[in-house]
Amino acid sequence: MPENARRIWLCRRDDIADGVARGFDPFDRGQDALFVLSHGGQVYGYRNACPHVDGAPMAWRRDGYLNSSGTRIVCYAHGAQFLPESGRCVQGPCLGQYLQPVPLEVDGGGELYAWLTNRE
C-alpha cells in the first residue's frame, strides 16, 4: 500500500455489479476523487483524473465512467478510452498513458475498502 495511506470503507462489494462503475468522494470535497468498476468479476479502482489533462474529471454524469456496453472506461471530456483491467488508454489523446490506480481491498465480509492518502 502507498506510504501514509489509510484504509477507507467505500461500500459492499456486491453493490457494484459487473459492467458497472461507481464514483466516491471519501473526503467530502464535492467531487468524486476515485471510481471503482467491476469487470470480469474483479474490482478495479482509479483516480477520477484523465492523464491527458491531470485533474480533469472523467464522468459526464454521476457514475458515468463507462461506455454504454460497460467494456471501456471513457473520459467524456476528451473521448479517451481505457481498458478496465489496466487503465491503459487505447484510444484518444493520451494513447498509451495510464489512469492512476487506487489500491482496493475486499475483506472476508464482502466490504470494499480503498487505501488512500489525503492527497487523492
SEVEX-439023 format. One record per atom (N, C-alpha, C): residue number from 1; x negated, y negated, z; atom name. Coordinates in pm, 1 decimal. Atoms other than C-alpha are relative to their C-alpha. Layout:
<gutis>
+-----+----------+----------+----------+----+
!   i !       xx !       yy !       zz ! at !
+-----+----------+----------+----------+----+
! NUM !        X !        Y !        Z ! CA !
...
+-----+----------+----------+----------+----+
</gutis>
This chain:
<gutis>
+-----+----------+----------+----------+----+
!   i !       xx !       yy !       zz ! at !
+-----+----------+----------+----------+----+
!   1 !    -82.9 !    118.2 !      0.0 !  N !
!   1 !      0.0 !      0.0 !      0.0 ! CA !
!   1 !    -87.8 !   -125.2 !      0.0 !  C !
!   2 !     79.7 !    123.0 !      0.0 !  N !
!   2 !   -114.8 !   -359.0 !    -52.2 ! CA !
!   2 !    -36.5 !    -42.6 !    142.5 !  C !
!   3 !     41.7 !     50.3 !   -130.0 !  N !
!   3 !   -310.4 !   -514.6 !    232.1 ! CA !
!   3 !    100.3 !   -104.5 !     48.5 !  C !
!   4 !    -94.8 !     91.9 !    -63.2 !  N !
!   4 !    -84.6 !   -707.8 !    472.5 ! CA !
!   4 !    144.0 !     18.9 !    -47.9 !  C !
!   5 !   -136.7 !    -26.0 !     45.0 !  N !
!   5 !    226.6 !   -551.0 !    316.7 ! CA !
!   5 !     80.8 !     55.8 !    115.9 !  C !
!   6 !    -89.5 !    -57.8 !    -99.4 !  N !
!   6 !    525.3 !   -466.3 !    526.3 ! CA !
!   6 !    114.8 !     70.4 !    -70.4 !  C !
!   7 !   -107.0 !    -84.0 !     54.0 !  N !
!   7 !    798.8 !   -214.9 !    468.6 ! CA !
!   7 !    133.1 !    -71.0 !     22.5 !  C !
!   8 !   -126.5 !     72.4 !     -7.2 !  N !
!   8 !   1132.0 !   -381.9 !    388.5 ! CA !
!   8 !    109.7 !     85.7 !    -60.9 !  C !
!   9 !   -113.6 !    -79.5 !     45.5 !  N !
!   9 !   1462.0 !   -197.5 !    359.5 ! CA !
!   9 !     73.7 !    -74.1 !   -110.9 !  C !
!  10 !    -73.5 !     57.9 !    111.5 !  N !
!  10 !   1644.5 !   -256.2 !     31.0 ! CA !
!  10 !    144.0 !     48.5 !     -6.0 !  C !
!  11 !   -133.1 !    -59.9 !     12.4 !  N !
!  11 !   1939.8 !    -15.6 !      9.8 ! CA !
!  11 !    -14.4 !    151.6 !     13.7 !  C !
!  12 !      8.9 !   -145.5 !      8.9 !  N !
!  12 !   2023.8 !    352.9 !     -3.9 ! CA !
!  12 !    -42.5 !     34.9 !   -143.3 !  C !
!  13 !     46.5 !    -42.9 !    132.1 !  N !
!  13 !   1853.6 !    531.0 !   -293.7 ! CA !
!  13 !    117.6 !     30.7 !    -91.8 !  C !
!  14 !   -117.6 !    -37.9 !     78.3 !  N !
!  14 !   2191.9 !    662.2 !   -409.5 ! CA !
!  14 !     79.9 !   -120.4 !    -50.3 !  C !
!  15 !    -70.8 !    120.1 !     45.1 !  N !
!  15 !   2313.7 !    302.3 !   -453.6 ! CA !
!  15 !    -44.7 !    -45.1 !   -138.9 !  C !
!  16 !     49.6 !     37.6 !    132.7 !  N !
!  16 !   2110.4 !    277.5 !   -775.9 ! CA !
!  16 !      5.9 !    124.1 !    -89.9 !  C !
!  17 !    -21.3 !   -114.9 !     88.8 !  N !
!  17 !   2239.8 !    521.6 !  -1036.5 ! CA !
!  17 !   -101.9 !     -1.6 !   -113.9 !  C !
!  18 !     91.7 !    -10.0 !    112.3 !  N !
!  18 !   2025.4 !    644.1 !  -1325.6 ! CA !
!  18 !     44.5 !    -93.2 !   -112.3 !  C !
!  19 !    -31.4 !     94.1 !    106.2 !  N !
!  19 !   2006.4 !    384.3 !  -1602.7 ! CA !
!  19 !     51.1 !   -133.9 !     49.4 !  C !
!  20 !    -47.9 !    123.9 !    -61.7 !  N !
!  20 !   2088.7 !    100.8 !  -1361.1 ! CA !
!  20 !   -116.6 !    -69.8 !     68.6 !  C !
!  21 !     99.1 !     79.5 !    -72.1 !  N !
!  21 !   1875.8 !   -181.5 !  -1219.9 ! CA !
!  21 !     72.3 !    -92.7 !     96.7 !  C !
!  22 !    -58.0 !     89.3 !   -100.6 !  N !
!  22 !   1936.0 !   -397.7 !   -915.6 ! CA !
!  22 !   -108.8 !    -93.3 !     52.1 !  C !
!  23 !     93.3 !     98.1 !    -51.2 !  N !
!  23 !   1765.5 !   -718.4 !   -804.3 ! CA !
!  23 !     13.4 !    -17.0 !    149.6 !  C !
!  24 !      2.3 !     21.0 !   -144.6 !  N !
!  24 !   1667.9 !   -801.5 !   -445.8 ! CA !
!  24 !    -71.8 !   -130.3 !     32.9 !  C !
!  25 !     56.2 !    125.0 !    -51.2 !  N !
!  25 !   1591.9 !  -1126.0 !   -262.1 ! CA !
!  25 !    -29.6 !     19.9 !    148.8 !  C !
!  26 !     21.8 !    -37.3 !   -140.2 !  N !
!  26 !   1438.0 !   -989.5 !     60.3 ! CA !
!  26 !    -43.6 !   -114.9 !     90.3 !  C !
!  27 !     45.1 !    113.1 !    -81.0 !  N !
!  27 !   1302.7 !  -1328.5 !    174.1 ! CA !
!  27 !     98.5 !   -116.7 !     -4.6 !  C !
!  28 !   -106.6 !    101.6 !      6.6 !  N !
!  28 !   1629.4 !  -1522.0 !    109.7 ! CA !
!  28 !    -47.3 !   -130.9 !    -62.3 !  C !
!  29 !     49.7 !    118.5 !     70.6 !  N !
!  29 !   1472.4 !  -1761.9 !   -139.6 ! CA !
!  29 !     96.5 !    -48.9 !   -107.6 !  C !
!  30 !    -99.1 !     42.2 !     97.5 !  N !
!  30 !   1779.6 !  -1783.2 !   -362.1 ! CA !
!  30 !    -19.0 !     55.5 !   -139.2 !  C !
!  31 !     23.8 !    -65.9 !    128.2 !  N !
!  31 !   1635.1 !  -1578.8 !   -648.9 ! CA !
!  31 !    -63.5 !    135.2 !     27.9 !  C !
!  32 !     56.7 !   -133.1 !    -19.9 !  N !
!  32 !   1555.3 !  -1210.2 !   -677.6 ! CA !
!  32 !   -151.4 !     -3.8 !    -19.6 !  C !
!  33 !    145.4 !     -8.3 !      7.5 !  N !
!  33 !   1186.5 !  -1155.9 !   -606.8 ! CA !
!  33 !    -43.3 !    126.4 !    -72.1 !  C !
!  34 !     33.1 !   -128.6 !     60.7 !  N !
!  34 !   1195.0 !   -798.6 !   -734.9 ! CA !
!  34 !    125.6 !     67.5 !    -48.7 !  C !
!  35 !   -112.1 !    -84.1 !     41.1 !  N !
!  35 !   1413.8 !   -545.8 !   -906.3 ! CA !
!  35 !    -44.9 !    144.8 !      3.5 !  C !
!  36 !     22.4 !   -143.8 !     -5.0 !  N !
!  36 !   1445.2 !   -170.8 !   -879.2 ! CA !
!  36 !     91.1 !     63.3 !   -103.6 !  C !
!  37 !    -82.9 !    -72.9 !     95.1 !  N !
!  37 !   1565.5 !     61.7 !  -1151.7 ! CA !
!  37 !    -18.9 !    148.9 !     19.8 !  C !
!  38 !      5.5 !   -145.3 !     -3.0 !  N !
!  38 !   1643.4 !    427.8 !  -1167.0 ! CA !
!  38 !     -3.4 !     47.5 !   -144.4 !  C !
!  39 !     18.2 !    -48.9 !    136.9 !  N !
!  39 !   1521.9 !    607.5 !  -1477.0 ! CA !
!  39 !    -53.0 !    142.8 !      8.6 !  C !
!  40 !     42.7 !   -139.4 !     -0.2 !  N !
!  40 !   1497.9 !    982.4 !  -1528.5 ! CA !
!  40 !     -9.5 !     59.6 !    140.3 !  C !
!  41 !     -1.0 !    -52.1 !   -136.3 !  N !
!  41 !   1573.2 !   1048.1 !  -1161.0 ! CA !
!  41 !   -104.4 !    -62.2 !     91.8 !  C !
!  42 !    102.6 !     69.2 !    -79.7 !  N !
!  42 !   1284.2 !    826.5 !  -1042.4 ! CA !
!  42 !     40.7 !   -145.4 !     18.5 !  C !
!  43 !    -20.3 !    143.2 !    -18.3 !  N !
!  43 !   1295.4 !    475.7 !   -898.2 ! CA !
!  43 !   -131.6 !    -73.0 !    -21.7 !  C !
!  44 !    114.3 !     83.7 !     30.1 !  N !
!  44 !   1058.6 !    201.9 !  -1011.4 ! CA !
!  44 !     31.6 !   -141.4 !     45.4 !  C !
!  45 !    -17.8 !    137.4 !    -44.3 !  N !
!  45 !   1010.9 !   -143.5 !   -862.7 ! CA !
!  45 !    -99.3 !    -91.9 !    -67.4 !  C !
!  46 !     84.1 !     99.9 !     65.4 !  N !
!  46 !    874.7 !   -454.6 !  -1032.2 ! CA !
!  46 !     33.8 !   -139.3 !     52.0 !  C !
!  47 !    -25.4 !    141.2 !    -27.7 !  N !
!  47 !    832.9 !   -823.9 !   -954.3 ! CA !
!  47 !     91.8 !    -53.9 !   -108.3 !  C !
!  48 !    -90.3 !     64.6 !     94.7 !  N !
!  48 !   1101.1 !  -1033.1 !  -1118.5 ! CA !
!  48 !    -73.4 !   -116.6 !    -66.1 !  C !
!  49 !     80.9 !    101.7 !     67.2 !  N !
!  49 !    848.6 !  -1220.1 !  -1333.7 ! CA !
!  49 !    -56.0 !     56.2 !   -129.7 !  C !
!  50 !     52.6 !    -43.6 !    128.9 !  N !
!  50 !    771.1 !  -1183.6 !  -1702.1 ! CA !
!  50 !   -147.5 !    -36.8 !     -9.6 !  C !
!  51 !    142.6 !     33.2 !     12.8 !  N !
!  51 !    395.7 !  -1162.6 !  -1772.6 ! CA !
!  51 !    -27.7 !   -104.2 !   -108.9 !  C !
!  52 !     18.4 !     99.8 !    105.6 !  N !
!  52 !    444.9 !  -1388.4 !  -2077.5 ! CA !
!  52 !     -8.2 !   -140.5 !     59.0 !  C !
!  53 !      0.3 !    127.2 !    -72.9 !  N !
!  53 !    524.1 !  -1686.9 !  -1853.5 ! CA !
!  53 !     18.3 !     37.1 !    146.4 !  C !
!  54 !     -6.9 !    -47.1 !   -137.7 !  N !
!  54 !    438.4 !  -1592.5 !  -1495.5 ! CA !
!  54 !    101.5 !    -79.9 !     79.3 !  C !
!  55 !   -103.3 !     62.2 !    -80.9 !  N !
!  55 !    729.2 !  -1663.1 !  -1268.0 ! CA !
!  55 !    132.9 !    -11.7 !    -71.6 !  C !
!  56 !   -126.8 !      7.3 !     72.5 !  N !
!  56 !    992.1 !  -1661.3 !  -1544.1 ! CA !
!  56 !     86.4 !    119.6 !     38.6 !  C !
!  57 !    -87.0 !   -111.7 !    -36.8 !  N !
!  57 !   1284.7 !  -1453.6 !  -1413.4 ! CA !
!  57 !     41.3 !     80.8 !   -122.9 !  C !
!  58 !    -25.9 !    -92.4 !    110.5 !  N !
!  58 !   1375.7 !  -1152.2 !  -1624.5 ! CA !
!  58 !    148.4 !     10.1 !    -39.4 !  C !
!  59 !   -141.1 !    -31.6 !     25.4 !  N !
!  59 !   1755.1 !  -1115.2 !  -1593.8 ! CA !
!  59 !     77.1 !   -120.9 !    -53.5 !  C !
!  60 !    -85.9 !    106.6 !     52.7 !  N !
!  60 !   2016.5 !  -1315.4 !  -1781.8 ! CA !
!  60 !    124.3 !    -18.8 !     86.2 !  C !
!  61 !   -110.6 !      6.8 !    -96.3 !  N !
!  61 !   2278.6 !  -1241.3 !  -1513.8 ! CA !
!  61 !    -36.6 !     89.4 !    117.2 !  C !
!  62 !     28.7 !    -80.6 !   -118.2 !  N !
!  62 !   2288.8 !  -1075.0 !  -1173.0 ! CA !
!  62 !    -20.2 !    146.2 !    -40.0 !  C !
!  63 !     36.1 !   -139.8 !     26.4 !  N !
!  63 !   2118.8 !   -733.3 !  -1204.5 ! CA !
!  63 !     -8.1 !     34.6 !   -149.0 !  C !
!  64 !      6.6 !    -22.3 !    145.1 !  N !
!  64 !   2093.3 !   -775.3 !  -1586.0 ! CA !
!  64 !   -143.5 !     15.9 !    -49.2 !  C !
!  65 !    141.6 !    -21.0 !     33.8 !  N !
!  65 !   1740.1 !   -634.0 !  -1624.2 ! CA !
!  65 !    -21.6 !     99.7 !   -113.4 !  C !
!  66 !     16.5 !   -106.6 !     99.5 !  N !
!  66 !   1804.3 !   -352.8 !  -1874.6 ! CA !
!  66 !     77.1 !    -30.3 !   -127.2 !  C !
!  67 !    -77.7 !     10.3 !    123.0 !  N !
!  67 !   1917.1 !   -328.4 !  -2233.4 ! CA !
!  67 !    132.3 !     74.1 !     18.0 !  C !
!  68 !   -134.4 !    -56.9 !    -14.6 !  N !
!  68 !   2270.6 !   -206.5 !  -2299.5 ! CA !
!  68 !      0.5 !    151.4 !     17.3 !  C !
!  69 !      5.1 !   -145.9 !    -15.7 !  N !
!  69 !   2164.0 !    158.9 !  -2316.7 ! CA !
!  69 !    -73.7 !     42.8 !    127.2 !  C !
!  70 !     69.8 !    -32.1 !   -125.0 !  N !
!  70 !   1962.0 !    137.0 !  -1991.7 ! CA !
!  70 !   -135.2 !     66.7 !    -20.3 !  C !
!  71 !    124.6 !    -70.5 !     31.3 !  N !
!  71 !   1646.0 !    261.4 !  -2163.8 ! CA !
!  71 !   -124.6 !    -89.2 !      4.0 !  C !
!  72 !    112.2 !     93.2 !     -2.7 !  N !
!  72 !   1426.8 !    -53.0 !  -2157.3 ! CA !
!  72 !     31.6 !   -115.9 !     93.9 !  C !
!  73 !     -9.6 !    124.1 !    -76.8 !  N !
!  73 !   1364.7 !   -343.5 !  -1922.8 ! CA !
!  73 !    -14.7 !   -113.1 !   -101.2 !  C !
!  74 !      1.7 !    110.1 !     95.9 !  N !
!  74 !   1428.3 !   -670.4 !  -2105.0 ! CA !
!  74 !    -16.0 !   -134.0 !     71.9 !  C !
!  75 !      8.6 !    139.2 !    -44.9 !  N !
!  75 !   1315.4 !  -1027.0 !  -2040.1 ! CA !
!  75 !     89.5 !    -79.4 !    -94.8 !  C !
!  76 !    -95.4 !     67.5 !     87.4 !  N !
!  76 !   1609.5 !  -1221.9 !  -2170.6 ! CA !
!  76 !    -44.3 !   -139.7 !    -38.8 !  C !
!  77 !     52.7 !    131.0 !     39.2 !  N !
!  77 !   1412.5 !  -1550.0 !  -2181.5 ! CA !
!  77 !    -87.4 !     11.0 !   -124.4 !  C !
!  78 !     97.5 !    -13.8 !    108.0 !  N !
!  78 !   1154.6 !  -1414.4 !  -2428.7 ! CA !
!  78 !     28.7 !    115.9 !    -94.5 !  C !
!  79 !    -31.3 !   -114.9 !     83.7 !  N !
!  79 !   1309.4 !  -1096.6 !  -2571.2 ! CA !
!  79 !    -97.7 !    115.6 !     13.5 !  C !
!  80 !     97.5 !   -107.4 !    -19.1 !  N !
!  80 !   1020.7 !   -884.2 !  -2444.5 ! CA !
!  80 !     70.1 !    124.9 !     52.9 !  C !
!  81 !    -53.6 !   -127.6 !    -46.9 !  N !
!  81 !   1095.1 !   -514.1 !  -2384.5 ! CA !
!  81 !   -112.4 !     80.6 !     63.1 !  C !
!  82 !     96.8 !    -72.9 !    -80.1 !  N !
!  82 !    918.7 !   -296.8 !  -2127.6 ! CA !
!  82 !     48.2 !    141.8 !     25.7 !  C !
!  83 !    -32.0 !   -138.4 !    -33.5 !  N !
!  83 !    904.7 !     77.4 !  -2059.6 ! CA !
!  83 !     31.0 !      9.1 !    149.9 !  C !
!  84 !    -37.2 !     -9.5 !   -141.0 !  N !
!  84 !   1081.7 !    161.9 !  -1731.7 ! CA !
!  84 !   -104.1 !     68.1 !     87.9 !  C !
!  85 !     89.3 !    -80.5 !    -84.0 !  N !
!  85 !    825.1 !    416.6 !  -1610.7 ! CA !
!  85 !   -138.5 !    -61.4 !     19.7 !  C !
!  86 !    133.7 !     60.3 !    -13.2 !  N !
!  86 !    516.0 !    198.2 !  -1661.2 ! CA !
!  86 !      1.6 !   -152.1 !      9.3 !  C !
!  87 !     -5.6 !    145.2 !      4.4 !  N !
!  87 !    629.7 !   -162.3 !  -1703.1 ! CA !
!  87 !    -79.9 !    -59.7 !   -114.7 !  C !
!  88 !     79.6 !     48.6 !    113.3 !  N !
!  88 !    423.7 !   -187.3 !  -2024.7 ! CA !
!  88 !     91.4 !    -60.8 !   -106.1 !  C !
!  89 !    -75.4 !     67.6 !    104.6 !  N !
!  89 !    552.4 !   -434.4 !  -2283.4 ! CA !
!  89 !    -25.4 !     70.0 !   -133.3 !  C !
!  90 !     11.3 !    -69.1 !    129.3 !  N !
!  90 !    624.4 !   -256.1 !  -2613.2 ! CA !
!  90 !     59.1 !    -81.5 !   -114.7 !  C !
!  91 !    -53.9 !     88.5 !    103.3 !  N !
!  91 !    794.8 !   -541.8 !  -2795.9 ! CA !
!  91 !     11.5 !   -140.0 !     57.8 !  C !
!  92 !    -14.3 !    138.4 !    -43.5 !  N !
!  92 !    776.1 !   -919.4 !  -2771.1 ! CA !
!  92 !   -132.7 !    -71.2 !     17.6 !  C !
!  93 !    117.6 !     86.0 !     -4.3 !  N !
!  93 !    528.8 !  -1199.0 !  -2696.8 ! CA !
!  93 !   -109.7 !     44.4 !     97.3 !  C !
!  94 !    102.4 !    -47.2 !    -95.4 !  N !
!  94 !    346.1 !  -1014.9 !  -2415.6 ! CA !
!  94 !    -36.8 !    145.4 !    -27.5 !  C !
!  95 !     28.3 !   -137.2 !     42.8 !  N !
!  95 !    285.8 !   -692.5 !  -2611.0 ! CA !
!  95 !   -128.0 !     52.0 !     66.0 !  C !
!  96 !    113.7 !    -63.8 !    -65.1 !  N !
!  96 !     54.3 !   -459.9 !  -2417.9 ! CA !
!  96 !    -23.0 !    -42.5 !    143.2 !  C !
!  97 !     11.5 !     41.6 !   -139.5 !  N !
!  97 !     84.3 !   -651.6 !  -2089.8 ! CA !
!  97 !     98.1 !     80.1 !     85.3 !  C !
!  98 !    -80.8 !    -79.3 !    -93.0 !  N !
!  98 !    248.1 !   -503.8 !  -1779.5 ! CA !
!  98 !     74.4 !    -88.1 !     99.2 !  C !
!  99 !    -68.4 !     58.0 !   -115.2 !  N !
!  99 !    508.7 !   -602.9 !  -1527.5 ! CA !
!  99 !    -79.5 !     36.4 !    124.5 !  C !
! 100 !     71.2 !    -29.5 !   -124.4 !  N !
! 100 !    366.7 !   -619.4 !  -1175.4 ! CA !
! 100 !     83.5 !     97.4 !     82.7 !  C !
! 101 !    -76.8 !    -98.5 !    -76.8 !  N !
! 101 !    475.1 !   -303.3 !   -989.4 ! CA !
! 101 !     11.9 !    -38.4 !    147.4 !  C !
! 102 !    -23.1 !     14.8 !   -143.8 !  N !
! 102 !    618.8 !   -312.6 !   -638.4 ! CA !
! 102 !      7.1 !    140.9 !     57.6 !  C !
! 103 !     -3.4 !   -134.0 !    -58.9 !  N !
! 103 !    543.5 !     -4.0 !   -425.6 ! CA !
! 103 !    132.6 !     26.1 !     72.3 !  C !
! 104 !   -126.7 !    -40.5 !    -61.1 !  N !
! 104 !    858.7 !    179.6 !   -317.8 ! CA !
! 104 !    -19.7 !    125.6 !     82.2 !  C !
! 105 !     -1.3 !   -121.8 !    -81.3 !  N !
! 105 !    933.1 !    449.2 !    -63.2 ! CA !
! 105 !    145.7 !     38.8 !     24.4 !  C !
! 106 !   -130.4 !    -54.6 !    -37.7 !  N !
! 106 !   1237.4 !    670.0 !    -18.2 ! CA !
! 106 !    -25.3 !     92.3 !    117.6 !  C !
! 107 !     25.2 !    -82.8 !   -118.6 !  N !
! 107 !   1248.4 !    813.7 !    332.3 ! CA !
! 107 !     85.7 !    125.6 !     -2.7 !  C !
! 108 !    -70.6 !   -127.6 !     -7.4 !  N !
! 108 !   1386.7 !   1152.1 !    433.9 ! CA !
! 108 !    150.7 !    -13.2 !     10.3 !  C !
! 109 !   -143.7 !     24.5 !    -10.7 !  N !
! 109 !   1729.1 !    999.2 !    498.4 ! CA !
! 109 !     60.1 !    -65.1 !   -123.3 !  C !
! 110 !    -50.2 !     58.3 !    123.9 !  N !
! 110 !   1757.2 !    855.2 !    147.6 ! CA !
! 110 !      1.7 !   -151.8 !     -1.8 !  C !
! 111 !      7.2 !    146.5 !     -3.6 !  N !
! 111 !   1683.0 !    493.1 !    244.6 ! CA !
! 111 !   -115.6 !    -46.1 !    -88.8 !  C !
! 112 !     99.3 !     53.1 !     93.0 !  N !
! 112 !   1490.6 !    286.4 !    -12.1 ! CA !
! 112 !    -66.5 !   -123.2 !     60.7 !  C !
! 113 !     79.0 !    109.6 !    -53.6 !  N !
! 113 !   1212.7 !     54.9 !    102.7 ! CA !
! 113 !    -98.6 !    -49.0 !   -104.9 !  C !
! 114 !    108.6 !     57.3 !     80.4 !  N !
! 114 !    971.3 !   -180.7 !    -74.1 ! CA !
! 114 !   -110.1 !    -41.8 !     95.2 !  C !
! 115 !    114.5 !     47.9 !    -74.6 !  N !
! 115 !    623.1 !   -260.0 !     50.6 ! CA !
! 115 !    -36.0 !   -136.1 !    -59.6 !  C !
! 116 !     13.8 !    136.0 !     50.0 !  N !
! 116 !    594.0 !   -638.4 !     20.2 ! CA !
! 116 !    -87.7 !    -85.7 !     89.5 !  C !
! 117 !     66.2 !    106.6 !    -73.9 !  N !
! 117 !    377.1 !   -928.6 !    121.1 ! CA !
! 117 !     91.1 !   -121.5 !     -9.0 !  C !
! 118 !    -85.3 !    118.6 !      1.6 !  N !
! 118 !    533.1 !  -1267.5 !    190.9 ! CA !
! 118 !    -12.7 !    -81.5 !   -128.3 !  C !
! 119 !     18.7 !     76.6 !    124.1 !  N !
! 119 !    399.0 !  -1396.8 !   -140.3 ! CA !
! 119 !     71.5 !     61.6 !   -119.2 !  C !
! 120 !    -67.2 !    -68.1 !    112.5 !  N !
! 120 !    601.8 !  -1153.4 !   -356.6 ! CA !
! 120 !    101.9 !    -91.8 !    -64.6 !  C !
+-----+----------+----------+----------+----+
</gutis>
